[in-house]
Amino acid sequence: MIELRKTTMEDRKRAYEWLYHSDFSDFLNKLPGVKEEEIPSYSEFTADYEDYFFNGSHPEKGRCYVIVCTNNGKEEDIGIISYTSFHLRDKITEFDIWLKGNHYTGHGFGTKAIQILTSIVKGLGYEKVIIRPSKYNKRAIKSYQKAGFIEEELKPEHYYLGEYIPQFSDGDYGPGEDVFLILSL
């Protein structure tokens, strides 16, 4: 069983470690478009994932959740999922998800976490969710499609606030290196 728990400030360091220094991140860091020498430091991560992601002080900008798996009565934190909205047009949010280890992939945990977060953001008034995985991350793309996302051509002006288009329109992997997926709620 998968549940989401709102993060606290104490979860921030683990979130960083899982994203950049785990066997799951080893997989992500080998994707084309990612340069291992460009892995952010913890202070750079905290600049991107500001306090509000972990303490809930600005839910209109974004929020992180710990993905909790319960198996045989034992709970285990297995990853992070978040929504981000500060850079997007009204009623649109963007998801990001990562797991703490490769052995948590392929079990439907990510798909279920996405479905739960989708329900949360719909309750907050969002109407669309976007996600932009590397085009080489076939496992992630398949998981997102199972959760209802469909591929579309990115038209940045339809999704991003004007001042953020230069910063975010190329995605994390560079021009043409990701898949733009959208879920209408």
C-alpha positions as CSV (number, residue, x, y, z in Angstrom):
1,M,0.0,0.0,0.0
2,I,1.2,3.5,-0.9
3,E,0.5,6.7,1.0
4,L,1.8,10.2,0.9
5,R,3.1,12.0,4.0
6,K,3.7,15.8,4.0
7,T,7.4,16.4,4.3
8,T,9.0,18.3,7.2
9,M,12.3,20.2,7.1
10,E,14.0,17.0,8.5
11,D,13.1,15.2,5.2
12,R,15.1,17.7,3.1
13,K,18.5,16.1,3.4
14,R,17.2,12.6,2.7
15,A,15.3,13.9,-0.4
16,Y,18.6,15.3,-1.7
17,E,20.5,12.1,-1.0
18,W,17.9,10.0,-2.7
19,L,17.8,12.3,-5.7
20,Y,21.6,12.7,-6.2
21,H,23.4,10.0,-4.3
22,S,21.6,6.7,-4.5
23,D,21.6,3.8,-7.0
24,F,18.4,5.3,-8.4
25,S,20.3,8.6,-9.0
26,D,23.1,6.6,-10.6
27,F,20.6,5.6,-13.2
28,L,19.2,9.1,-13.7
29,N,22.7,10.6,-13.8
30,K,23.7,8.4,-16.7
31,L,20.8,9.5,-18.9
32,P,21.8,11.6,-22.0
33,G,21.7,15.3,-21.2
34,V,22.8,14.8,-17.6
35,K,26.4,15.7,-16.7
36,E,27.6,14.1,-13.5
37,E,29.9,17.1,-12.8
38,E,26.8,19.3,-12.8
39,I,25.1,17.5,-9.9
40,P,24.1,20.2,-7.5
41,S,25.5,20.6,-4.0
42,Y,23.1,20.4,-1.1
43,S,23.1,24.2,-0.8
44,E,22.2,24.5,-4.5
45,F,19.4,21.9,-4.0
46,T,18.0,23.9,-1.0
47,A,18.0,27.0,-3.3
48,D,15.8,25.2,-5.8
49,Y,13.8,23.3,-3.3
50,E,13.0,26.1,-0.9
51,D,11.7,25.7,2.6
52,Y,8.1,25.9,1.5
53,F,8.4,22.6,-0.3
54,F,9.2,20.9,3.0
55,N,7.2,23.0,5.6
56,G,4.1,23.7,3.6
57,S,4.2,27.5,4.1
58,H,3.3,28.3,0.5
59,P,1.2,25.5,-1.0
60,E,0.3,27.7,-3.9
61,K,3.9,27.5,-5.0
62,G,4.5,23.8,-4.4
63,R,4.9,21.0,-1.8
64,C,6.9,17.8,-1.3
65,Y,5.5,14.5,0.1
66,V,7.3,11.4,1.2
67,I,6.1,8.3,-0.5
68,V,5.4,5.7,2.2
69,C,5.0,2.0,1.4
70,T,3.3,-0.3,3.9
71,N,4.1,-4.0,3.5
72,N,3.1,-6.6,6.1
73,G,2.4,-3.9,8.6
74,K,5.8,-2.3,8.2
75,E,6.1,1.3,6.9
76,E,9.0,2.4,4.8
77,D,9.8,5.8,3.3
78,I,10.7,5.0,-0.3
79,G,10.8,8.3,-2.2
80,I,9.7,11.9,-2.8
81,I,6.9,13.3,-5.0
82,S,6.2,17.0,-5.4
83,Y,4.1,19.5,-7.2
84,T,5.5,22.9,-8.3
85,S,3.4,25.9,-9.5
86,F,5.3,29.1,-9.0
87,H,6.5,29.2,-12.6
88,L,3.3,28.1,-14.3
89,R,0.1,29.6,-15.6
90,D,-3.0,29.6,-13.4
91,K,-4.4,26.1,-12.5
92,I,-1.4,24.3,-13.8
93,T,1.2,22.4,-11.7
94,E,4.2,20.2,-12.5
95,F,5.1,16.9,-10.8
96,D,8.5,15.6,-9.9
97,I,9.2,12.2,-8.4
98,W,12.2,10.1,-7.4
99,L,12.6,7.0,-5.4
100,K,15.4,6.2,-2.9
101,G,16.6,3.1,-4.7
102,N,16.3,1.2,-8.0
103,H,14.7,-1.8,-6.4
104,Y,11.6,0.3,-5.7
105,T,11.0,0.8,-9.4
106,G,8.8,-1.5,-11.5
107,H,6.2,-2.3,-8.7
108,G,3.7,0.5,-9.5
109,F,4.7,2.6,-6.5
110,G,5.4,5.7,-8.6
111,T,2.1,5.3,-10.5
112,K,0.1,5.0,-7.3
113,A,1.9,8.0,-5.7
114,I,1.1,10.1,-8.8
115,Q,-2.5,9.1,-8.6
116,I,-2.7,10.1,-4.9
117,L,-0.9,13.5,-5.6
118,T,-3.2,14.0,-8.6
119,S,-6.2,13.8,-6.2
120,I,-4.6,16.2,-3.8
121,V,-3.8,18.9,-6.4
122,K,-7.3,18.5,-7.9
123,G,-8.7,19.3,-4.5
124,L,-6.5,22.4,-4.5
125,G,-8.1,23.7,-7.7
126,Y,-5.5,22.6,-10.3
127,E,-6.9,21.6,-13.7
128,K,-3.7,20.4,-15.4
129,V,-0.5,18.6,-14.4
130,I,2.6,18.5,-16.5
131,I,5.7,16.3,-16.2
132,R,8.9,16.2,-18.3
133,P,11.0,13.1,-18.0
134,S,14.0,12.4,-20.1
135,K,13.0,10.8,-23.4
136,Y,15.5,8.0,-22.5
137,N,13.8,7.2,-19.2
138,K,11.3,4.7,-20.7
139,R,10.3,3.3,-17.3
140,A,9.2,6.7,-16.0
141,I,7.3,7.5,-19.2
142,K,5.4,4.2,-19.0
143,S,4.6,4.9,-15.3
144,Y,3.3,8.4,-16.1
145,Q,1.2,7.1,-19.0
146,K,-0.3,4.4,-16.7
147,A,-1.3,7.3,-14.4
148,G,-3.2,8.9,-17.3
149,F,-0.6,11.4,-18.7
150,I,-0.6,11.8,-22.5
151,E,2.2,13.1,-24.7
152,E,1.8,16.5,-26.3
153,E,3.9,19.0,-28.1
154,L,5.2,21.6,-25.7
155,K,4.0,25.1,-26.4
156,P,5.7,27.0,-23.5
157,E,3.5,30.0,-23.7
158,H,0.5,27.8,-22.9
159,Y,2.0,26.5,-19.7
160,Y,4.7,28.8,-18.3
161,L,4.5,32.3,-17.1
162,G,6.2,34.6,-19.5
163,E,9.2,35.5,-17.3
164,Y,9.9,31.8,-16.7
165,I,9.8,30.6,-20.3
166,P,13.6,31.2,-20.9
167,Q,14.5,29.4,-17.8
168,F,12.2,26.4,-18.0
169,S,11.1,25.8,-21.6
170,D,14.1,23.6,-22.5
171,G,13.5,21.3,-19.5
172,D,16.1,19.7,-17.3
173,Y,17.8,17.7,-20.2
174,G,18.0,20.4,-22.9
175,P,16.1,21.1,-26.1
176,G,14.3,18.0,-27.4
177,E,15.7,15.7,-24.8
178,D,12.5,15.2,-22.7
179,V,9.0,14.1,-23.3
180,F,6.2,16.6,-22.4
181,L,3.3,14.9,-20.8
182,I,0.1,16.4,-19.6
183,L,-2.8,15.2,-17.4
184,S,-6.1,17.1,-17.5
185,L,-8.0,16.8,-14.2
